Amino acid sequence: MSVIKHEELVEFLQEGRIGHLQFVMNGENAQDYLDWCRSHGTDPSDDSAEFYIEQTEIDAMERQLIDDEEYGLWL
């Protein structure tokens, strides 16, 4: 199986060439997503993959804000 770069996956998703499930499963977070599905009692699907992406983006933004505040970068 060939590895698709993240930037290409984003482009494919934005163009509608792939769905959220394929985006996650072809990315580096596939196992995390499957673990997340198990822990949340849901099956892998486009809807759950979209929700997973949204949640992980929110978590990443929150972590960045905390890091910025700790280093005095918050204005």
C-alpha positions in Angstrom: 0.0 0.0 0.0 1.4 3.4 -1.0 1.5 6.2 1.6 -0.4 9.3 0.7 0.9 12.6 2.0 -1.3 14.5 4.5 -1.4 17.5 2.1 -2.7 15.2 -0.7 -5.4 13.7 1.6 -6.5 17.2 2.6 -6.8 18.2 -1.1 -8.7 15.0 -1.9 -11.1 15.6 1.0 -11.7 19.2 0.0 -12.3 18.3 -3.6 -14.8 15.6 -2.5 -12.7 12.8 -4.0 -12.6 11.0 -0.7 -14.8 11.0 2.4 -13.9 11.6 6.0 -13.5 7.9 6.8 -11.1 7.4 3.9 -9.2 10.5 5.0 -8.7 9.2 8.5 -8.0 5.6 7.5 -5.3 6.7 5.0 -3.7 9.1 7.5 -1.3 8.6 10.4 -4.2 8.6 13.0 -6.0 5.5 11.7 -5.3 3.4 14.8 -6.1 6.3 17.1 -9.4 6.7 15.3 -10.3 3.0 15.6 -9.4 3.1 19.3 -11.6 6.2 19.6 -14.5 4.4 17.9 -14.2 1.5 20.3 -14.0 3.7 23.4 -17.0 5.7 22.2 -19.1 2.7 21.2 -19.4 3.7 17.6 -18.5 2.1 14.3 -16.1 3.6 11.7 -18.2 5.8 9.3 -17.9 9.0 7.4 -20.0 10.7 10.2 -18.0 9.4 13.1 -14.7 10.2 11.2 -15.9 13.8 10.6 -16.7 14.1 14.3 -13.4 12.6 15.3 -11.5 15.1 13.1 -13.4 18.0 14.6 -12.7 16.9 18.1 -9.0 16.3 17.5 -8.7 19.7 15.9 -10.4 21.3 18.9 -8.2 19.4 21.3 -5.0 20.5 19.3 -6.1 24.1 19.4 -6.8 24.0 23.1 -3.4 22.4 23.8 -1.7 25.2 21.7 -3.5 27.9 23.7 -2.3 26.3 26.9 1.2 26.1 25.6 1.1 29.7 24.4 -0.1 30.9 27.8 2.6 28.9 29.7 5.3 30.5 27.6 3.9 34.0 27.8 2.8 34.1 24.2 -0.8 35.0 24.9 -1.4 38.7 24.2 
